[in-house]
């Protein structure tokens, strides 16, 4: 490699090459982490997260500088799609160990021979990029100027697993003795293990695959190649929501051009031995793991729930690494798989919530996720609240939307937090105090509608549980839905069948509720959401955050009771939070 210092008069930042390569261009900088799924259009490279500072920026051909990814595990799929369709950033610079986006690049390189560089800098060096207009990435270095030519990086020269204690079976997989699909899977797994600093792999008992969501033709081509290379899961494997209701898409008016590839993608994973569970809430299934069980789950809310509420052990696995681990049955021993890594490094004290409704859990999770970044928090002050599993699901989904952390603890509630002393680590980095006024700004931000009229009610992000179906039926009893409002619930097939047997589906259908299985709100669009709809109300902080960018609609955020009221009235001009001494807050400033 030529002497970099001789090629550039500007400063050279030495970092760590998560994916080595060369790129040069102008910087798009933000000190706010970004989820590519729901945050970046996989077809155009435009930032569509309407709550992010980079909203409307086009990343194509630029050097993207962000602290790292956050939110959905599907960010790896979106980035790989962009790499293959020519709309990706030219390179990415991060300030922390970045796994979701790095994995998208790794799989693009291993399966399709396409790549972009990803470099990690220290926080101080990363901050300096804010005032630098153009940079060049070469290997592990970021140069504060544009350099047009540089030596190439030959992926054929790459070695795998040299820093990892591999078993003889692992090495057989790497050498291709167990087939090409397993070889590619083990290559991706060992590369990720090296990024994570793992020194060995472990056996895992089950996998939940998030990569079955259709993000574009590349996501389907990946699955077809792994299938055609005779890939077969080595451990029990469940599938996340896909992008279409396989049983109802025709009656829903979905075009075969959309439904066909999405359904084919799900079938490709099923043909490799995965179960057609098609749910973003696998913790609702009878196969949910036990406390202490080593698993490999993808889907951000599912990861957080598995670690935090079930006490199972999983890292936040990016899309495609989930399949790789399913094919090998092996995962890096790192992160939350290790007991000491599950301890809290931040303390969050919640106080002053005189009254509570079901809106408080998702908004608290959403707010706390923003505070903690990638750190694991322990929450105190909720010991007497007695949240149920649906409350914790809503909290975790909100938390996973704004945080890159794989888990949280709540003292007296979650299984590993009997007391504050039992779960805090050797060093607490910070403590936060939260009261109702602290979360009001987030609550108002999620209420983006400028008018009171509401035409659509979106429930089930993550998937509705049986108990939520029962609660919704009780709230709707004796009421009449407004004829111009559509109410749609997403849930998994097992929940739908159980709710049908209990006549809950019948009661809700009489009110006017429609159901979608297999898919969830992060994948639904027209015509399921009619073009004529301007404003949607949801009780999900996750969908209230991602919805504006994914659907192009205005989103309102309220409790389940607020959603029922809007369904009956066709409008909603007030909500309760009555969290602070019973005071009422306006829906919109």
C-alpha positions in Angstrom: 0.0 0.0 0.0 1.4 3.5 -0.8 2.3 5.8 2.0 -1.1 7.4 2.9 0.6 10.4 4.5 2.2 11.2 1.2 -1.2 11.1 -0.6 -3.0 13.5 1.7 -2.2 16.8 3.3 -5.1 16.4 5.7 -5.4 14.5 9.0 -5.4 10.7 9.0 -7.6 8.9 11.6 -6.5 5.4 12.4 -9.4 3.1 13.3 -10.5 -0.5 12.9 -11.6 -2.0 9.6 -14.9 -3.9 10.2 -14.9 -4.5 6.5 -11.7 -3.5 4.6 -12.0 -1.6 1.4 -11.6 1.7 -0.4 -14.0 4.6 -0.9 -13.9 8.3 -1.3 -16.6 11.0 -1.3 -18.4 13.7 0.6 -19.6 13.0 4.2 -23.2 12.7 5.4 -22.7 13.1 9.2 -25.0 12.6 12.1 -24.3 11.9 15.8 -27.6 10.0 16.0 -27.7 6.3 15.3 -29.8 5.2 12.3 -31.9 2.1 11.7 -31.7 1.2 8.0 -34.9 -0.8 8.2 -37.7 1.8 8.4 -35.1 4.5 8.2 -33.6 4.1 4.7 -35.5 3.4 1.5 -34.0 0.1 0.1 -34.7 1.2 -3.5 -33.3 4.8 -3.5 -31.0 5.3 -0.5 -33.1 8.1 0.9 -33.4 8.5 4.7 -37.1 8.0 5.4 -37.0 8.0 9.2 -38.9 11.3 9.7 -37.7 11.6 13.3 -34.0 11.4 12.3 -31.8 14.4 11.7 -30.8 13.1 8.3 -34.4 12.7 7.1 -34.7 13.2 3.2 -30.9 13.0 2.7 -29.9 10.6 -0.1 -26.9 8.4 1.0 -26.1 7.0 -2.5 -22.3 7.4 -3.2 -21.7 9.3 0.0 -19.6 8.4 3.1 -22.1 7.9 5.8 -20.8 8.8 9.3 -23.1 7.7 12.1 -22.4 6.3 15.6 -23.9 3.0 14.5 -27.1 1.3 13.7 -30.1 0.9 16.0 -33.5 -0.6 15.9 -34.3 -3.4 13.5 -32.1 -6.3 12.7 -33.3 -6.0 9.1 -31.0 -3.1 8.6 -28.4 -5.6 7.2 -30.9 -6.7 4.5 -31.7 -3.1 3.5 -28.0 -2.3 3.2 -27.3 -5.4 1.1 -30.2 -4.5 -1.1 -28.7 -1.0 -1.6 -25.2 -2.4 -2.3 -26.7 -4.6 -5.1 -28.9 -2.0 -6.7 -26.2 0.7 -6.7 -27.8 3.1 -4.2 -25.6 2.3 -1.1 -23.3 4.7 0.6 -19.8 4.5 -0.8 -18.6 3.7 2.7 -19.6 3.9 6.3 -17.8 5.2 9.3 -19.0 4.4 12.9 -17.9 5.2 16.4 -18.8 1.9 18.0 -18.7 -1.8 17.1 -21.3 -2.1 14.4 -22.7 -5.5 13.7 -26.0 -5.1 11.8 -24.7 -3.0 9.0 -21.3 -4.8 8.9 -23.1 -8.1 8.4 -25.0 -6.8 5.5 -21.8 -5.9 3.8 -20.1 -9.2 4.7 -23.0 -11.3 3.2 -23.0 -9.1 0.1 -19.3 -9.9 -0.3 -19.5 -13.6 0.5 -22.5 -14.4 -1.6 -22.5 -11.8 -4.4 -18.9 -10.5 -4.5 -19.9 -6.9 -3.8 -18.7 -4.8 -0.9 -18.2 -1.3 0.7 -15.8 -0.4 3.5 -16.9 0.0 7.1 -14.5 1.6 9.5 -14.8 2.1 13.3 -13.2 5.2 14.8 -12.8 6.3 18.4 -15.6 8.6 19.6 -13.3 11.6 19.7 -12.0 11.0 16.1 -15.5 10.4 14.9 -16.7 13.7 16.3 -14.1 15.5 14.3 -15.7 14.3 11.1 -18.6 16.7 11.7 -16.6 19.6 10.3 -14.8 17.7 7.4 -16.6 17.8 4.0 -14.8 14.9 2.2 -13.0 11.8 3.3 -11.3 8.7 2.0 -11.5 5.2 3.6 -8.5 2.9 3.0 -8.4 -0.2 5.1 -8.5 0.8 8.7 -7.9 4.5 8.0 -10.1 7.6 7.4 -8.3 10.4 5.6 -9.6 13.9 5.7 -9.5 14.5 2.0 -10.5 13.0 -1.3 -8.1 10.4 -2.9 -9.2 9.1 -6.2 -7.1 5.9 -6.5 -5.9 3.4 -4.0 -4.8 -0.3 -3.9 -7.5 -2.9 -4.2 -8.6 -5.3 -1.6 -8.8 -8.9 -2.8 -11.4 -10.8 -0.9 -9.9 -14.0 -2.2 -6.9 -13.5 0.1 -9.2 -13.4 3.2 -8.6 -15.9 6.0 -11.3 -17.2 8.3 -11.4 -17.9 12.0 -7.6 -17.6 12.7 -8.3 -15.9 16.1 -11.1 -18.3 17.1 -10.8 -21.8 18.7 -12.7 -23.8 16.1 -13.7 -27.4 16.5 -12.8 -30.0 13.8 -16.5 -29.8 12.6 -16.2 -26.0 12.4 -13.1 -26.3 10.2 -14.8 -28.9 8.0 -17.6 -26.4 7.5 -15.1 -23.7 6.6 -13.3 -26.0 4.2 -16.5 -26.7 2.3 -16.7 -30.4 3.3 -20.3 -29.9 4.5 -21.5 -28.1 1.4 -21.4 -24.6 0.0 -24.3 -23.2 2.0 -22.7 -24.3 5.3 -19.3 -23.0 4.1 -20.7 -19.5 3.3 -22.6 -19.6 6.6 -19.5 -20.5 8.7 -17.5 -17.8 6.9 -20.0 -15.1 7.8 -20.2 -16.4 11.3 -16.5 -16.4 11.9 -16.1 -13.0 10.4 -18.8 -11.6 12.7 -17.2 -13.4 15.7 -13.9 -11.7 14.9 -15.6 -8.3 14.8 -17.2 -9.0 18.1 -14.0 -10.1 19.7 -15.2 -13.7 20.3 -12.6 -16.4 20.7 -14.9 -19.4 20.4 -18.2 -20.5 19.1 -21.0 -22.2 21.1 -23.8 -24.6 20.3 -27.3 -23.0 20.3 -30.6 -24.7 20.8 -32.9 -22.7 18.4 -33.0 -19.8 15.9 -35.6 -17.2 15.0 -35.0 -15.9 11.5 -35.8 -12.3 10.6 -34.2 -12.4 7.2 -37.5 -13.8 5.6 -38.8 -10.2 5.3 -38.8 -9.2 1.6 -36.7 -6.0 1.2 -36.2 -6.4 -2.5 -34.9 -8.9 -5.1 -31.6 -9.4 -3.4 -33.2 -10.7 -0.2 -35.0 -13.4 -2.3 -31.9 -14.2 -4.3 -29.9 -14.8 -1.1 -32.4 -17.3 0.2 -32.7 -19.1 -3.1 -28.9 -19.4 -3.4 -28.6 -20.8 0.1 -31.5 -23.2 -0.6 -30.0 -24.3 -4.0 -26.6 -24.8 -2.3 -28.5 -27.4 -0.3 -28.7 -25.5 2.9 -30.7 -27.2 5.7 -31.2 -25.9 9.3 -29.3 -27.8 12.0 -31.5 -26.7 14.9 -35.2 -25.9 15.4 -35.9 -22.6 13.6 -38.8 -20.3 13.5 -39.6 -17.6 10.9 -40.4 -14.0 11.5 -43.2 -12.1 9.9 -43.0 -12.0 6.1 -44.2 -9.2 3.9 -47.6 -10.7 2.9 -50.5 -12.6 4.5 -50.1 -15.9 2.6 -53.7 -16.9 3.3 -55.5 -13.6 2.5 -53.5 -11.5 0.1 -55.8 -12.0 -2.8 -58.9 -10.9 -0.9 -56.9 -8.0 0.5 -56.2 -6.8 -3.1 -52.4 -7.2 -2.9 -50.8 -7.4 -6.3 -49.2 -10.8 -7.3 -46.1 -8.8 -8.2 -45.8 -8.0 -4.5 -47.2 -11.1 -3.0 -45.4 -13.5 -5.2 -41.8 -12.7 -4.3 -42.7 -12.1 -0.6 -44.4 -15.5 -0.4 -41.6 -17.2 -2.4 -39.1 -15.8 0.1 -40.9 -17.4 3.0 -41.2 -20.7 1.2 -37.4 -20.6 0.4 -36.7 -20.5 4.1 -39.3 -23.1 4.9 -37.7 -25.4 2.3 -34.5 -25.3 4.3 -36.4 -26.7 7.3 -37.7 -23.6 9.1 -41.2 -23.6 10.6 -43.8 -21.3 9.0 -44.5 -19.4 12.2 -44.4 -16.1 10.5 -44.4 -13.9 13.6 -42.5 -11.0 15.0 -43.4 -12.2 18.5 -41.9 -15.8 18.7 -42.1 -15.5 22.5 -45.8 -16.1 22.1 -45.2 -19.6 20.7 -45.1 -22.8 22.7 -41.4 -23.2 21.6 -40.3 -20.0 23.5 -36.9 -20.6 25.2 -36.4 -21.1 28.9 -34.3 -18.9 31.2 -30.6 -19.5 30.6 -31.1 -21.2 27.2 -28.6 -20.3 24.6 -30.5 -19.2 21.4 -29.9 -17.1 18.3 -32.8 -14.8 17.7 -33.1 -11.9 15.2 -35.9 -9.2 15.1 -35.1 -6.4 17.5 -38.2 -6.6 19.8 -37.9 -10.4 19.9 -34.3 -10.2 21.0 -35.0 -7.7 23.7 -38.0 -9.8 25.0 -36.0 -13.0 24.9 -33.1 -11.6 26.9 -35.0 -9.3 29.3 -38.3 -11.0 30.0 -37.6 -14.7 29.3 -34.1 -14.6 30.6 -32.9 -16.6 27.5 -29.5 -15.7 26.1 -29.1 -14.2 22.6 -27.2 -11.5 20.9 -29.0 -9.0 18.6 -28.4 -11.0 15.4 -28.6 -9.2 12.1 -30.6 -10.6 9.2 -28.8 -13.3 7.3 -26.5 -14.1 10.2 -29.6 -15.7 11.7 -29.8 -18.2 8.8 -26.0 -18.8 8.9 -26.3 -19.8 12.6 -29.4 -22.0 11.8 -27.4 -23.8 9.2 -24.4 -24.4 11.4 -25.9 -24.5 14.9 -23.0 -22.4 16.0 -22.8 -18.8 17.2 -20.1 -16.5 18.6 -19.7 -16.7 22.4 -20.0 -13.0 23.1 -22.4 -10.3 24.3 -25.5 -11.5 26.2 -24.5 -15.1 25.8 -22.0 -14.5 28.6 -23.5 -13.9 32.1 -21.3 -11.0 33.1 -22.1 -9.2 29.8 -25.8 -9.1 30.9 -25.2 -6.9 33.9 -26.5 -3.3 33.8 -24.2 -0.4 33.2 -26.9 2.4 33.6 -29.5 3.0 36.2 -32.9 4.6 35.3 -35.1 5.7 38.1 -38.8 6.2 37.1 -40.9 8.3 39.5 -43.9 10.6 39.6 -46.3 8.6 37.5 -49.4 9.0 39.7 -51.7 7.3 37.2 -50.9 4.8 34.4 -52.5 3.5 31.3 -51.2 1.1 28.7 -49.6 4.0 26.7 -47.0 4.5 29.4 -45.1 1.3 28.8 -44.3 1.8 25.1 -43.4 5.5 25.6 -41.2 4.7 28.6 -39.4 2.0 26.6 -39.0 4.4 23.7 -37.6 7.2 25.9 -35.3 5.0 27.8 -33.9 3.5 24.6 -32.9 6.9 23.4 -31.1 7.6 26.7 -29.0 4.4 26.9 -27.8 3.8 23.3 -26.1 0.4 23.3 -25.8 0.1 27.1 -27.9 -2.2 29.2 -30.1 -0.3 31.7 -31.7 -1.4 34.9 -35.0 0.4 35.7 -36.1 1.1 39.2 -39.3 2.6 40.4 -41.7 0.1 38.7 -41.6 -2.5 41.5 -45.3 -2.0 42.4 -46.6 -1.5 38.8 -47.0 -5.2 38.1 -46.7 -5.0 34.3 -48.1 -8.0 32.4 -46.4 -9.7 29.4 -48.2 -7.4 26.9 -47.0 -4.4 28.8 -43.4 -5.7 28.7 -43.8 -6.5 25.0 -44.8 -2.9 24.4 -42.0 -1.5 26.6 -39.4 -3.7 24.8 -40.6 -2.8 21.3 -40.4 0.9 22.1 -37.0 0.3 23.7 -35.7 -1.7 20.7 -36.8 1.1 18.3 -34.5 3.7 19.7 -31.7 1.6 21.3 -29.1 -0.7 20.0 -29.0 -2.5 23.3 -30.0 -6.2 23.4 -31.8 -6.0 26.7 -33.0 -4.2 29.8 -33.7 -5.1 33.4 -36.6 -3.9 35.6 -36.0 -4.5 39.3 -38.7 -6.7 40.8 -40.1 -7.5 37.4 -37.6 -9.2 35.0 -36.1 -12.6 36.0 -32.5 -11.5 36.5 -33.2 -8.4 38.6 -34.4 -9.4 42.0 -32.7 -6.4 43.3 -30.6 -3.5 42.1 -27.5 -4.9 43.7 -27.9 -8.3 42.0 -27.8 -6.9 38.4 -25.5 -3.9 38.3 -22.1 -4.4 36.9 -18.8 -3.5 38.4 -19.1 0.1 37.1 -22.3 2.1 36.6 -21.6 4.7 33.9 -24.5 6.9 34.5 -27.9 7.3 36.3 -31.0 9.0 35.0 -34.2 10.3 36.6 -37.4 10.1 34.6 -40.8 11.6 35.5 -43.9 12.3 33.3 -42.7 15.6 32.0 -39.6 14.0 30.6 -41.5 11.7 28.2 -44.1 14.2 27.0 -41.9 15.5 24.3 -41.5 12.0 22.8 -45.2 11.3 23.2 -46.0 14.5 21.3 -43.4 13.7 18.6 -45.0 10.4 17.9 -48.4 12.2 17.5 -47.6 13.7 14.1 -51.1 14.2 12.8 -52.1 17.8 12.3 -55.9 17.1 12.1 -58.3 15.3 14.4 -59.8 13.1 11.7 -58.6 9.4 11.8 -59.4 6.9 9.1 -57.4 3.9 10.1 -56.5 2.0 13.4 -53.4 -0.1 13.3 -53.0 -2.7 16.1 -50.5 -5.5 16.6 -46.9 -4.2 16.3 -45.5 -6.4 17.6 -48.1 -9.1 16.9 -51.3 -9.0 19.0 -51.5 -11.7 21.7 -54.6 -13.7 22.7 -55.0 -11.5 25.8 -54.9 -8.4 23.7 -57.6 -9.8 21.4 -59.7 -10.4 24.5 -59.1 -6.9 25.9 -59.9 -5.3 22.5 -63.1 -7.4 22.3 -64.1 -6.2 25.8 -63.5 -2.5 24.8 -65.5 -2.8 21.6 -68.5 -4.6 23.2 -71.7 -2.6 22.7 -70.0 0.0 20.5 -70.4 0.8 16.8 -67.5 1.4 14.5 -67.6 4.5 12.4 -68.3 3.4 8.8 -65.3 5.4 7.4 -62.7 3.9 9.7 -60.8 0.7 9.1 -59.5 -1.3 12.1 -56.8 -3.9 11.4 -55.1 -6.3 13.8 -52.0 -8.3 12.9 -51.2 -11.5 14.8 -49.6 -14.9 14.3 -51.5 -17.9 13.0 -51.5 -19.7 16.3 -53.0 -16.7 18.1 -55.6 -16.2 15.4 -56.7 -19.9 15.6 -56.9 -19.7 19.4 -58.8 -16.4 19.3 -61.2 -17.9 16.7 -61.9 -20.9 18.9 -62.7 -18.6 21.8 -65.1 -16.6 19.5 -63.0 -13.4 19.9 -62.4 -13.2 16.2 -66.1 -13.4 15.6 -66.9 -10.7 18.1 -64.3 -8.4 16.8 -65.3 -9.1 13.2 -68.9 -8.1 14.1 -67.5 -4.8 15.3 -65.6 -4.4 12.1 -62.1 -5.5 13.0 -60.1 -7.1 10.2 -57.2 -9.5 10.7 -53.8 -10.0 9.0 -51.6 -13.0 9.8 -48.1 -13.7 8.7 -47.2 -10.0 8.0 -46.9 -7.1 10.4 -47.0 -3.3 10.3 -43.4 -2.8 9.2 -44.2 -4.6 5.9 -47.8 -3.6 5.1 -48.6 -0.9 2.6 -51.2 -0.2 -0.1 -53.8 -1.6 -0.7 -54.0 -3.0 2.8 -53.6 0.6 4.0 -55.8 2.4 1.5 -54.3 5.3 -0.5 -57.2 7.5 0.7 -56.0 7.3 4.3 -54.3 10.4 5.7 -54.0 9.6 9.4 -53.5 6.4 11.3 -53.7 5.8 15.0 -51.8 3.1 16.8 -51.0 2.0 20.3 -47.4 1.0 19.2 -44.6 3.4 19.8 -42.6 1.3 17.3 -45.1 1.8 14.5 -45.7 5.5 15.5 -42.0 6.0 14.9 -41.5 4.0 11.7 -44.9 4.5 10.2 -44.6 7.9 8.7 -41.6 6.9 6.7 -42.9 3.4 5.8 -46.4 4.4 4.8 -46.3 8.1 4.0 -49.2 8.7 6.4 -49.5 10.8 9.5 -49.4 8.8 12.7 -51.1 9.3 16.0 -50.2 7.4 19.2 -52.6 6.6 22.0 -53.8 3.8 24.3 -55.8 0.9 23.2 -58.9 2.6 24.5 -58.0 5.7 22.5 -57.8 3.6 19.4 -61.2 2.1 20.0 -62.6 5.6 20.6 -61.1 6.8 17.3 -62.6 3.8 15.6 -66.0 4.8 16.8 -65.8 8.5 16.4 -63.7 8.9 13.3 -61.6 11.4 15.2 -59.6 11.9 18.3 -58.8 15.4 19.7 -57.6 14.5 23.2 -55.9 11.6 24.9 -55.2 10.9 28.5 -52.1 10.7 29.6 -53.2 11.4 33.1 -49.8 10.4 34.3 -49.0 13.5 36.4 -51.5 14.3 39.1 -54.3 13.5 36.7 -53.6 16.5 34.4 -54.8 16.2 30.8 -52.4 17.0 27.9 -53.5 18.2 24.5 -53.0 15.7 21.7 -51.3 18.2 19.5 -49.5 21.4 20.5 
